Structure formats: C-alpha cells, structure tokens
Amino acid sequence: MTTLRVVGGRRLQGFVEVSGSKNAALALLPAALLCRGQVTLYRVPEIIDVQILLDIIKALNVDVIFENETVYLDTKQLAPKPLPNGSVAQIRASIYLAGVLLTQFGEVTIGLPGGCPLSRQVDFHLDAFQKMGAVVSLEGEIIKAFCPKGKLHGAFIELDPRWRSVGTTVNIMLSASLAEGVTVIKNAAMEPEVVTCARYLKAMGAKISGEGTPIVKIEGVKKLSPADWTVIPDRMEAGTYLIAGAITKGKVSVIGVPADWLRPFLQKLIEAGADVEADDDRISVSMDRNPRAITVVTEPYPGFPTDLQPPMGAFLAKCEGVSLIVETIHRDRLLYFEELSKLGARAKIEVADNPKRLPCLAWVEGIHNFQSATVTALDLRAGAALLLASLSADGETIIQNAEKIQRGYAHFVEKLSSLGADVNIVMEEMVSSHVGTKFRY
C-alpha cells in the first residue's frame, strides 16, 4: 500500500508534458500480439496497469523489455496458455487478451478481468464473441470460449448507444482483424484511444474503415505484420492537471494534447469562470476568482468523459452555489464523495437500488475550502479527486491506497512537485518496484 502526504494551500504554476495514454497503451499492447515478430511501442506510460499487463503478456511466452517509456516485444514464440487468475484479475484490459487469443488459436481460457471497482460488465464482450461463432461459457470466475469451426467469423454487432463501450469496440476490432469475413460494429465507440488502436491495426495490415464514427467495418485478413507505433498523449491526465491549476487558483499548462479531445471538459471550466487558452500543442487553465456552480453530464465521446467526472467533482465542491453531476456511464462512479466528504465536501447522492438504472445524480454544495484529513483512494479516478482536493485544502492530508493513483498517472508526484505542490510518498510497499526501470524476461 502506498501512502501519500499532501500539504495544500499552494497555487500551482507551470507546465506538464503529458505522458502516453493509459487507455490507449492497454489496447495497443494486446494488439501487438496479433502479429509474429519484433514490435516497438513508444511513449508507453510507466504506470502499474501497464506493468501488470506486461506481466500477463510475458506468461504467453513473449519476450518483453520496458525502458524509458519504450516497450520492445518479440512475439515469435507466442503460445496460447490458460490465464485463469492472478494478474488477470487486477486490470480491466486483460479482457482484450481473450479476443486476441481466441481469433488466433480458436480457444481461450481466462479469468474475469478486474481493475477499479466499477460496475463494468463483460457481457458485451462475450455476446460479441458468440455472434462471431464462439461457444462461450462462464464457470465461476473463469471465461472459456472456443470456435467449433476453428476460427471466428464476421458478424453484425450492435452495441448499446447509451454507452458505446470502448472496451467492447476495441475487443471486436482485435478479434475481427483475423476472423473470416466482414464484421460491422454499429454504435461503435469514437474515442481517440479507439481510433489509434484501429490505425495501429491498419499499420499492421488490418482492413478497417470508419474508425472515429459510429459505424466501423473490419474485413478479416489471414495475417498481420509487425509495426511500431507511438502511444497518443493521455487526455485524462491532461484534464486532471488542468483542474489542479483551477482548484488551487493558479495557472497550469499541459503540452501535447489536442484541445478538441477535451472540448466539452474545457467548456465546463469556462462556464465555471476559469480562463482557458488553447493552441495546437498547449492548453492553459488559470483561475483568479471564486468558481461558480455548473451542471456536468457525462456522455460517450465526444461528450464529457466519465473518467474526468471525479476530478471535476472535487473542483465543483469549491464552486459557489449548488452544482449538479449527472453520471450516465458508471453507476458507482460517485462513490468517491464518501471520502471527499472527510475533507469537507457536501453532496447529496442519488443512486437507484436497481443496478441497471442510470443516470446517478450528485447535488454538490460549494464550500469555501477543503479541510485536512486522512482519506482512502477507492479507485484510480477517485484517488485523483482526493489528490486535487488535498492540493487546495488547509493543512496536511494523508491519502491511503495511493497506489490506485499510480495505476493511471505516471510520475505524478514529480510532475506536481514541478508545479510547486508539496506532495510526497511517505510509505510504499513494493507494489510494482520495476515500473520506470529496465527489465527483461
């Protein structure tokens, strides 16, 4: 367990060079296993989730080197081995390996994916596999699937338009790239992370069209070839640091993320009274007044991203008046307010008893300032919310389970310190001691 100490009250100033995207990297690494040979991926974020995924990939007889944000893979000896538990249960992205192995070897045995404790169903993934000809069974915590005809085949797959599942869209593209025939995804996710995965597959020889639109078409090919790729910058990291500038009444700039990727998010900061400047390579946010209450509704891309809702929730807790959050993607996403309330946040949460009902609502009453306390990070984005609140709080805050933040924010202590924050790790068990260092399997 990692424990973080934060002394708040400092106005953050400066710029942050954004690391590679967590969500993109976790899709690109499995995609690289669809070919045989040597692959190099650049700007891979040095985070715990990437390390865990590489540990799983190693178990499939793949040679791996990770150094200086670069991953070198040699997939020539890739072997289909059962992945029933262990690391698979620690991250959500492990479900991508099901599609990668199933389409190449005709069968797969893998444990249910883990990650943050949000209500994310694997049903969409399994339904897609079944439509593509696989026989799928769920035995306790183990997924088993096989292709009676030896290979997956193309299919028409319609996703729920309310969610436009990113994970399911990626998994279908991965599995359909080597399937027989044509697969069409209706209501496909349109996130930049999905687009870059599709374009990487195309660089390997896949036939994909329509990426970035609601209709994606994949024509299966017999073979993919090795290709190198650079991970896109992380728009969620960028948004989090921009809020850090606003919540501390400072000025923070992020470098490397197109403003179009964050347009709804930036618009909400402007509505709250922040000053936003953006050009081709830099976005700056500053705040010199008390922010005003706004309404935030999460939506699939290009709407307001659910991953930035908890960081924004910390900011809204300091806005004058009552703000409203409407969470339409994950019903458990608002649970961070329980911990945020220990820092003084005031919110009324409405979550339906029916686990299938959305949206969930939060009425957030603004306070003058956060107070210091000891809090616990429940998940990655909840941890980010607590960190942001702590940066603007009076006194010293202790964040327990801060390794949750390390799952998605590379070198965040160093980056915040460069902006003038007083933040440091006071205790760290060796959760992933070789993240950020060279290692070879």
N, C-alpha and C positions, 0 to 999 in steps of 0.2 A: 504494500500500500504506500502511495506517495502522499505526503502531507505538504501543503503549500502555505506559506506565510505571506500575507499581503498587507502592507501599510498604506492606507488610502489617503486621499486628500491632495494628490499631486495632479496638476494639469499636464496631460501628456502632449508632447510636441515632437514632431519629426516624421520620418517616413519608414515604411516597412516594405521590403521586397517580398512579394507573396511567393510561398512555396508551391510545389506542384499539387494538383488537386487530389485529395484523398479518394473521392468517389470515382474519379477517372482512373487513377492508378489501380484501384481494386478491380476494375473491369478490364484494363489493358493487360495486366499480368496473366489472368486466365486465358485471354485471347491469344497470347503468345504461345500457349501450349497447343494451339491448333496446327502448328507447323512443326517441321523437324529441322533442327539446325541451331545456329547461334543467333541470339537476338539481344539487342541492347536497348534499354529504355532509359531515357534521360529525365532529369528533374523529378525523380521519384521522391515523395516526401518521406523524411526519416521519422516515421511515426510507428506506434505499436501495431496498428492494424496491418500495415504493410509487412512488418516483421513476422506477424503471425501467419499471414497468407504465404509468405516465402517459406516458412517452416513447413506448411502443408504441401506446397509445391515440391519441396525437397523430398518429401515422403513418396512422391511419384517418380523418383529416380531421375530428377532433373538437377543438373549442376547449377549452382547459384553463387554469384558474387554480388555483394551490395556494398558500394563505397562511394562517398562524395555524391550522393543523390543519383547514382547511376546503378542500374541493375543489369547484370550480364547473365543470361540464361543459355544453357545448352540443353536442348530438348530431344537430342537424338535418341536417348535411351528412355524416353517417357514410357512408363508402364502403368496399366490400369490396376490400382490396388484399392481395396476397400478402405474407406475413411470413416469409420463408424462413430468416432467421438473425439475427445481431446481438443486439439486446436480448432477443429471444425466448429465446435460449439461456442467459440469465443467471438467469432465475427460473422456478420451477415453475408459478406461477399463470398463465403465458402460455397454458397448455393450455385455460383457460376461454374464451379468445377463439375457439378452434375451435368450441365449441358455440354461442357467441353468433353468430358469422358464418354458420355452417352452417345454423342454423334460420331465419335471416332472408333469406339470399341463395342458399341451395341449394348452395353450394360454398365450399370454403376451402382455402388452401394456407398451411401454417405449419410452421416448423421445430420440431424436438423441443425440449421445454422443458428448462431447466437448473435452477440453484439449488444447494443443498447436495449434495455427492457421496454421496448415499444411494441404495440400490437401490430406486427407486420406478418401477414400470412404468407405461407409458401404455396398455398392452394393455386394461385395464379400460375406459378412456375410448373407445378405438377400437371395442371389442366392443359397447359401448352404442350408439354411432353406427350400427353395422351393423345392430343389432336394430331401430333406428328407421328403417331404409330407406336408409341412405347406403352408397355404394360407397367403400371406404377402401383406400388403398394407402400403403405406406411406402417411399419411394425414398431410400435413404441416410439422411440426417438430415432429410428433408422429409416431412411428412404431407400427403397430398392426399385430399380427400373431396368427393363431390358426391351430390346427390339425383336419381336418374333421373326421379322424378315431380315434381320441383321443390320439394318440401317433405319434411321429416321427418314420420313418423307415430308414433303412440303404440305402446308395446310393454310387455311384462312383462320386467323386468330384475332378475335375482337376483344380488346381489353376494356375494362370499366372506364368510361370517360371521366368519371369523377376523380380518379386518381392518376390515370395514365402512368402506371407503375414503371419507374425507372429500371428497377431490378429485373422485372419480367421482360421488358423490352430488350435489355441487354442480353439476357439469357436466351431469348428466342433468336436474336441475331447470331449469337455464338453457335448455337446448336443447328440453326438453319443453314449456316455457311457451307457446311459439308454434307447436308442432307440431300436426298434425291428430290428433284423438282423445285417448285416455287412456293415460297412462304410469303404471305401478306399479313402484316400487322396493322389492324385498324385501331385508332386511338392510341397510337404509339407515343411514348414519352419524347419530348423535344428538347430536353436539357442539353447544354453544351457537352456534358460528360457522356451522354448517349451519342451525340454527333461525332465526337472524337473517337469513340470506340468503333463506330461504323466506318469511319475514314481510315482507321488503322487496319481494320479487316480488309478494306478495299486495297490498301497498300500491299497487303499480303496476297492479294489475288481474288478476294471475295467479290461477288457481284451483288451490290446493294445499291438501292436508289431510294430517294425520298427521305433520307435522314434529316432531322430537323423539322419535319412535317408530321401530321397525324397519320399518314399512310406510308409505311415502309415496306419495300419489296426486296426479298432476298432470293436469288436464284442459286441453288446449291451447286458447288463445284466439287471436283474429285480431290483436289489438293490445294493447300495453301503453302506459300513460301515464306521464309524468314524475312522480316523487315524491321528496321529500327524506328524508334518513334520518340517524341518528346511530350511529356505529360503537360497538359494545359494548366494554367495557374488556378488556384483554389479560390473560387468566388465567395465561399462561406468564410474562409479565413479572412479575406479582404473585408467583407462586411463586418466581421467581428471587431477588427482593429479600427474600422471607421467609427463604430459605435463607441469604442474605447475613447476616441477623441471627443465625441459629442458628450458622453456621460460625465467626463471629467472637465468639461468646458475648456478643452484645449483645441489643438489642431493636428490631425493625423492625416498623412497621405499614404496611399498604397500604390505600388508600382507593378504593372504587368497584367492587370485585369481590365478587359473592355467594359466601359460603363454600361453598354447595352445589356450585359449579363446581369446587371444589378439594378436595372431601371426602376422597377416598382419599389424596391427597397430604398433607393436614393430619394424617390419621390416622397416616401413617408417621412424620411428625415427632414426634407424640405418643409413638409406640412407641419412638422413639429417645431420648426423655427431654426433648423440648422442651415448653415451656409455650405453649399456643395459646389465644388468646381471639378470639372472633368475634361480631359483631353484624350488623345489617342492612347496614352500609356500611363496616365496618372489620375487618380481620383483623390480629392482632398475634402475633408469634412471638418468644419470648425463650429463652435457653439460659444456665444458670448452673452447669452440671455437664458432665462428660465424656459425650458421647453414646454409646449402646450399639448394638451391631450389630443389623441387621434384615434382612428379605428384602423386595425390591421386585420386583413383576411388572407389566410394562407391559401395558395392555389398551385396547381402544377405549373411548370414553366410555360409561358413567360410571366406567370404571376408571382406574388410574394412567396419566397421559398420557406417551407416549414422548418428547415434547418436554421434559419435566421430568426425564427419566432422567439425562442428563449432569450437570445441576446437582446432582441428588441424589447422583450418583456421587462428585462432589467432596466432598460432605458425608460420605458413607459412608466415604471414605478416612480420616476422622479419628475414626470410631466405634471404641470398644473391642471387640475381637474380630473375627470374620470375617463380613462381610455378603455376601448373595447378590443379584445382579441378574439377573433373567430378562427378556430383551428379546424380545418376541413380535411386534413390528411391523416394525422395520428391522434387518436383519442387520448392517449396517455401523455401527450407532449406537454400538457400544462402542469404536470405533477411537480415541476421544479419550484412552483410558487410556495410549496410547503417549506422548503429550505430557504427560499428567498425571504419568507416572512420572518425568519430568525434575524434577518438583517434589517427588519422594519417595514418591508413591503406589505401593502394592503391590497388584497384581491379577493373577489368573490368568484368562485369557480362553479360552473355548471357542467357536469359530466353525466350523461344519461346512464341509467342502470343497464340498458340494452347495449352489449358490447359492440353491436354493429351500427349503432346510431352515431351519426356525425351531423353537424359540427358540435364541438365543445366550445364553451364560452368562458371568458375571463373579463370581469369588470375590474380595472386596475385604478385604484385611487392614489393619486400622486402624493408623495411625501417630500419634505424639504431635503432630507439627506438620509442615507443609509447609516446604520449603526454597526459597530464591530461585533462579531460573534464567531462561534465555531460551527461550521456547516459541512455538509457532505454532498459531494457531486454524485448524483444518481445516474447520470449518463453523460455522454460527450457534450451535447449542446446545453444541458442543464448545468454542467460544470462551467461552461463558458459564461452563462448568465451569472453564476455566482462570482466568477472572477471579475466580470465587468462591474458588478455591484460593489465588490470589495475595493476596487480601484478608486471608487468615489466615496467610500464610506469614511466615517470618522474613526481613527484608531486602527488597531491591528486585527485582521480577520484570519482565521485558520480554516483552510479548505481541506477536508479529508477525502480520501479516494480520488486525489487529483490525477492519478494515472488515467482516469476517464478522459481528462482533457488531453493527455498525451496521445490518446488514440487518434486524434484528428488534427492537432495543432503542432507542427514541427517547430522545435526550438522556441516555444512561446515565452519562456522566462527570459531568454536572451533578447528577444525582439521587444518585449515590453520594457525591459530594463533600458534598452537603447532609446526608448521614448521618454524615459525619466521616471518610470514606475519603480516602486520599492517592493519587489517581489522576489522570493527565493524559495527553493525547496529545502525544507528542514528535516525531512526524513524520506528515504526512498528505498524500498526493498527492490531487489533486482528483478523487476517485472520483465524487463527486456533489455538486459545490460549491453547488448551489442547493437542496439539501434544507434545509428550515426557513426558506427565504426565498420571497418572492413571485416567481412567474414566469408569463408569459403566452405562449401560442403564437399 
